[in-house]
């Protein structure tokens, strides 16, 4: 590489990056919604594995009724946990979804 080419490439690297196009509001809203839904499903599966070893029998168990409705209870628990901030996955997921949208050819 010649000295002039090296200088040109160094100057190109020193230039500030071109500003990225602003993210449209519908894309941001859709990414946030998808990330929150994903986190809700993740929390629900996490809670399901946590409760899988707990028996519904015994003097204070709900029996067959509790076993049938446990998944609904866990879904509600997961929605409440997600509404209060969740595990922090939705912010990371939103960021990654937006990065992938920018990389997609238009």
C-alpha positions as a printed NumPy array, in Angstrom:
array([[  0.   ,   0.   ,   0.   ],
       [  1.375,   3.385,  -0.929],
       [  1.762,   6.198,   1.564],
       [ -1.061,   8.168,  -0.084],
       [ -3.43 ,   5.207,   0.149],
       [ -2.498,   4.69 ,   3.802],
       [ -3.16 ,   8.348,   4.548],
       [ -6.505,   8.212,   2.722],
       [ -7.636,   5.114,   4.617],
       [ -6.522,   6.609,   7.942],
       [ -8.436,   9.807,   7.217],
       [-11.517,   7.804,   6.274],
       [-11.36 ,   6.001,   9.602],
       [-10.991,   9.295,  11.456],
       [-14.169,  10.733,   9.901],
       [-17.276,  10.486,  12.097],
       [-19.69 ,   7.809,  11.057],
       [-22.649,   8.862,   8.996],
       [-25.7  ,   9.373,  11.185],
       [-28.12 ,   6.487,  11.112],
       [-31.64 ,   7.026,   9.984],
       [-33.983,   7.486,  12.922],
       [-35.996,   4.446,  13.866],
       [-39.615,   4.82 ,  12.9  ],
       [-42.154,   4.841,  15.723],
       [-44.108,   1.825,  14.399],
       [-40.905,  -0.249,  14.155],
       [-39.872,   0.721,  17.681],
       [-43.341,  -0.014,  19.072],
       [-43.502,  -3.382,  17.287],
       [-40.023,  -4.332,  18.51 ],
       [-40.886,  -3.406,  22.1  ],
       [-44.16 ,  -5.332,  21.944],
       [-42.49 ,  -8.447,  20.52 ],
       [-39.702,  -8.266,  23.115],
       [-42.192,  -7.942,  25.987],
       [-44.237, -10.871,  24.684],
       [-41.086, -12.971,  24.371],
       [-40.065, -12.097,  27.918],
       [-43.552, -13.01 ,  29.155],
       [-43.315, -16.427,  27.506],
       [-39.806, -16.916,  28.892],
       [-40.932, -16.069,  32.424],
       [-43.948, -18.359,  32.077],
       [-41.722, -21.273,  31.017],
       [-39.297, -20.459,  33.814],
       [-42.093, -20.453,  36.373],
       [-43.518, -23.667,  34.893],
       [-40.241, -25.486,  35.426],
       [-40.06 , -24.046,  38.919],
       [-43.508, -25.396,  39.838],
       [-43.183, -28.723,  37.994],
       [-41.962, -30.627,  41.053],
       [-44.647, -29.335,  43.387],
       [-47.397, -31.838,  44.043],
       [-51.035, -30.75 ,  44.111],
       [-51.926, -33.553,  46.531],
       [-52.024, -33.379,  50.285],
       [-54.195, -31.695,  52.869],
       [-53.643, -28.191,  51.465],
       [-53.31 , -29.079,  47.783],
       [-55.904, -28.197,  45.206],
       [-55.894, -31.653,  43.669],
       [-56.896, -32.143,  40.069],
       [-58.438, -28.648,  39.819],
       [-55.171, -26.999,  40.762],
       [-53.298, -29.164,  38.274],
       [-55.705, -28.124,  35.5  ],
       [-55.532, -24.386,  36.195],
       [-51.862, -24.111,  37.18 ],
       [-50.806, -23.031,  33.682],
       [-53.286, -20.129,  33.797],
       [-52.009, -19.117,  37.218],
       [-48.432, -19.2  ,  35.957],
       [-49.365, -17.108,  32.913],
       [-50.852, -14.468,  35.201],
       [-47.815, -14.574,  37.479],
       [-45.539, -14.118,  34.489],
       [-47.579, -11.175,  33.179],
       [-47.374,  -9.482,  36.569],
       [-43.628, -10.061,  36.82 ],
       [-43.12 ,  -8.77 ,  33.275],
       [-45.279,  -5.694,  33.987],
       [-43.061,  -4.858,  36.967],
       [-39.872,  -4.966,  34.917],
       [-39.42 ,  -8.684,  34.38 ],
       [-35.935, -10.115,  34.151],
       [-34.613,  -7.314,  31.937],
       [-34.704,  -9.367,  28.756],
       [-37.081,  -7.117,  26.84 ],
       [-34.643,  -4.187,  26.657],
       [-31.888,  -6.404,  25.253],
       [-34.319,  -8.091,  22.862],
       [-35.644,  -4.729,  21.624],
       [-32.108,  -3.547,  20.947],
       [-31.247,  -6.704,  18.994],
       [-34.484,  -6.594,  16.992],
       [-33.797,  -2.999,  15.978],
       [-30.196,  -3.855,  15.012],
       [-31.472,  -6.668,  12.794],
       [-34.046,  -4.353,  11.205],
       [-31.302,  -1.864,  10.336],
       [-29.115,  -4.587,   8.826],
       [-31.938,  -5.905,   6.642],
       [-31.624,  -4.764,   3.014],
       [-34.361,  -2.338,   2.059]])
